[in-house]
Amino acid sequence: MNATIRRVRPGDEGTLAHIQSESWKAAFAGIISAETLAQHTDVERLTAMYRRLLDAGKGNGYLLSVADRPHGIAFWDAARDAELAGAAELICIHSLPDNWRRGYGSCMMDRVLKDMRAAGYGRAVLWVFRDNLRARAFYEAKGFSLTDMAKPAFGAEEVLYAIEL
């Protein structure tokens, strides 16, 4: 597999925005409304968000490239919900749809989980749309288990998955 993973850095915001936007369009059509999807896939808005994150040094971000071309992103940090304190949270993992199901997501997830462990976390969590069956199958294949927690998000429902590290 000709893939490399590196930490994100200032200057990557446009690439991160592009990958997230294209991934959301492919993965979430039919899960969230077209209006919500259009609003949250605006590349300029996403670029500004990533610029703020990178400038502030927020989270742990990664960029995966295939044959030297950016393909996937991931971000994690300490869990954002008070009731999940002490856990690491995978905030996002996205990839361009042209290379889905080729093992790149697994490479990225393995790297993220390894770094969470190295940072001293014993548990990781993530939120995923209940109706995103493709992603849920991926998380379950990587060892995550569905919990009993759910919440509304983007006009749909997200469920919480967890894994012991």
C-alpha positions as CSV (number, residue, x, y, z in Angstrom):
1,M,0.0,0.0,0.0
2,N,1.6,3.3,-1.1
3,A,0.2,5.5,1.6
4,T,1.9,7.9,4.0
5,I,0.4,9.6,7.1
6,R,1.7,12.8,8.7
7,R,0.6,15.3,11.2
8,V,-1.3,18.3,9.8
9,R,0.3,21.7,9.8
10,P,-0.6,25.3,9.0
11,G,-1.1,25.5,5.2
12,D,-3.1,22.2,5.1
13,E,-6.4,23.9,5.7
14,G,-7.5,24.0,2.1
15,T,-6.7,20.3,1.6
16,L,-8.5,19.3,4.8
17,A,-11.5,21.3,3.8
18,H,-11.6,19.7,0.3
19,I,-11.4,16.1,1.7
20,Q,-14.0,16.7,4.4
21,S,-16.4,18.4,1.9
22,E,-16.1,15.6,-0.7
23,S,-16.4,12.9,1.9
24,W,-19.5,14.4,3.5
25,K,-21.2,14.8,0.1
26,A,-20.6,11.1,-0.7
27,A,-21.2,9.6,2.7
28,F,-24.1,11.7,4.1
29,A,-26.4,12.2,1.1
30,G,-29.7,10.7,2.2
31,I,-28.7,10.8,5.9
32,I,-28.9,14.6,6.5
33,S,-31.0,17.0,4.4
34,A,-29.6,18.4,1.2
35,E,-29.8,21.9,2.7
36,T,-27.8,20.9,5.8
37,L,-25.3,19.0,3.7
38,A,-24.8,22.0,1.4
39,Q,-24.3,24.3,4.4
40,H,-21.7,22.0,6.0
41,T,-19.7,21.2,2.9
42,D,-18.9,24.8,1.9
43,V,-15.2,24.7,1.3
44,E,-14.5,28.3,2.2
45,R,-16.3,27.8,5.6
46,L,-14.4,24.6,6.2
47,T,-11.1,26.1,5.2
48,A,-11.6,28.9,7.8
49,M,-12.6,26.4,10.5
50,Y,-9.4,24.3,9.8
51,R,-7.3,27.5,9.7
52,R,-8.6,28.4,13.2
53,L,-7.9,24.8,14.5
54,L,-4.4,24.7,13.0
55,D,-3.5,28.3,14.2
56,A,-4.6,27.4,17.7
57,G,-2.9,24.0,17.7
58,K,-6.2,22.3,18.6
59,G,-6.5,18.6,18.5
60,N,-4.4,15.9,16.8
61,G,-4.8,16.0,13.1
62,Y,-3.5,13.7,10.4
63,L,-3.3,13.8,6.6
64,L,-3.0,10.5,4.6
65,S,-1.6,10.7,1.1
66,V,-1.8,8.0,-1.6
67,A,1.0,8.1,-4.2
68,D,1.8,11.6,-2.8
69,R,-1.8,12.8,-3.3
70,P,-3.9,13.8,-0.3
71,H,-6.7,11.3,0.3
72,G,-7.7,11.2,4.0
73,I,-7.9,13.1,7.2
74,A,-8.5,12.4,10.9
75,F,-8.7,14.5,14.0
76,W,-8.9,13.4,17.7
77,D,-8.6,15.0,21.1
78,A,-9.9,14.6,24.6
79,A,-13.6,13.8,24.6
80,R,-15.7,16.9,24.3
81,D,-18.7,15.6,26.3
82,A,-18.4,16.0,30.1
83,E,-19.9,12.5,30.7
84,L,-17.1,11.0,28.6
85,A,-14.2,12.8,30.5
86,G,-11.0,10.8,30.5
87,A,-11.6,9.2,27.0
88,A,-10.1,10.2,23.7
89,E,-12.6,11.1,21.0
90,L,-12.2,10.5,17.3
91,I,-13.7,13.8,16.1
92,C,-13.5,13.0,12.4
93,I,-12.1,10.5,9.9
94,H,-12.8,11.3,6.2
95,S,-11.4,10.2,2.9
96,L,-12.1,10.9,-0.8
97,P,-14.6,8.4,-2.1
98,D,-12.5,7.3,-5.1
99,N,-10.3,5.2,-2.8
100,W,-12.9,3.8,-0.3
101,R,-12.6,0.2,0.6
102,R,-8.9,-0.1,-0.2
103,G,-7.6,-0.2,3.3
104,Y,-6.5,3.4,3.7
105,G,-9.2,4.1,6.4
106,S,-7.9,1.2,8.4
107,C,-4.3,2.5,8.2
108,M,-5.5,5.9,9.4
109,M,-7.6,4.4,12.2
110,D,-4.7,2.2,13.3
111,R,-2.4,5.3,13.5
112,V,-5.0,7.3,15.5
113,L,-5.6,4.5,18.0
114,K,-1.9,3.9,18.5
115,D,-1.4,7.6,19.2
116,M,-4.3,7.7,21.6
117,R,-2.7,4.9,23.5
118,A,0.7,6.6,23.5
119,A,-1.0,9.7,24.9
120,G,-2.1,7.7,27.9
121,Y,-5.8,7.1,27.0
122,G,-7.4,3.8,27.9
123,R,-10.7,4.4,26.1
124,A,-11.7,6.0,22.8
125,V,-15.1,7.1,21.6
126,L,-16.7,8.4,18.4
127,W,-20.1,9.7,17.3
128,V,-21.5,8.4,14.0
129,F,-24.9,8.9,12.3
130,R,-27.2,6.0,13.2
131,D,-28.0,5.6,9.5
132,N,-24.4,5.6,8.3
133,L,-24.3,1.8,8.1
134,R,-21.1,1.8,6.0
135,A,-19.2,3.7,8.7
136,R,-20.7,1.8,11.5
137,A,-19.6,-1.5,9.9
138,F,-16.1,-0.1,9.6
139,Y,-15.9,1.0,13.2
140,E,-17.2,-2.4,14.4
141,A,-14.6,-4.2,12.2
142,K,-12.0,-2.0,14.0
143,G,-13.2,-3.2,17.4
144,F,-15.5,-0.4,18.4
145,S,-18.8,-1.3,20.2
146,L,-22.1,0.5,20.1
147,T,-23.0,2.1,23.5
148,D,-26.5,3.2,24.7
149,M,-25.8,6.9,24.1
150,A,-27.4,8.8,21.3
151,K,-28.0,12.5,20.5
152,P,-29.5,14.7,17.8
153,A,-27.0,16.2,15.2
154,F,-27.5,18.0,11.9
155,G,-31.2,17.0,11.8
156,A,-30.4,13.3,12.3
157,E,-29.3,11.1,15.1
158,E,-25.8,10.1,16.2
159,V,-24.9,7.1,18.2
160,L,-21.8,6.6,20.3
161,Y,-19.2,3.9,19.8
162,A,-16.4,3.1,22.2
163,I,-13.3,0.9,22.3
164,E,-10.9,0.0,25.1
165,L,-7.4,0.9,24.2
